[in-house]
């Protein structure tokens, strides 16, 4: 039997404390995601990032169920940590060690071999070198993490996340702080997502970049804490663009 590579939310509600009481961030979200690459779009404050965090176990789900690749995301947080990798908009939030090599090494040392044993020193060195090469970081291996540009730091964050081998990578506005060149590098690496490949992963991409959203297989449009529309990425993005056009026209009247 092939492994479950779907993400399912049923009746999910997320709340937060606000200055005037409880604020509902997600309200009764029902959603099933099976495509290799899924974009999440919507206006600021719509609930996009909250949806991503609920799937990653980083939001307080007060009602409903979240299942990620067969893992109960609400009750089995330990298994969820092995299943989901999260790439934040600000890569500085994910850099822990002094140098690039040490940061990747920290992730590799947490891995186990096929029979559950810790990796040998030689295995760790080989995997770190391979990860640095794959993410074009070899030349930066001995650089201080704090000296990296935003683009370089985001590549390091992605390297550390993907090296851990998650089956789902969630990226929350990963290109928002990047210049054009690094935006393309990061986007190309994420869009290479293929859950069926060895060490492959499913991608959930939260983004305001509608061209990047179009490059995904499916899209989810979140509006007011609810799912407004899901389906093929091109169709959902077009519907969202029409909504934006009407909203702008109404403001200009």
Secondary structure by P-SEA (a helix, b strand, c coil): cccccbbbbcbbbbbbbcccccccccccccccccccbbbbbbcccccaaaaaaaaaccccccbbbbbcccccccccaaaaaacbbbbccccccccccccaaaaaaaaaaaccccccccccaaaaaaaaaaaaaaaccccccccccccccaaaaaaaaaaaaaaacccbbbbccccccccaaaaaaaaaaaaccccccccbbbbbbbcccaaaaaaccbbbbbccccccccccaaaaaaaaaaaaaaaaaaaac
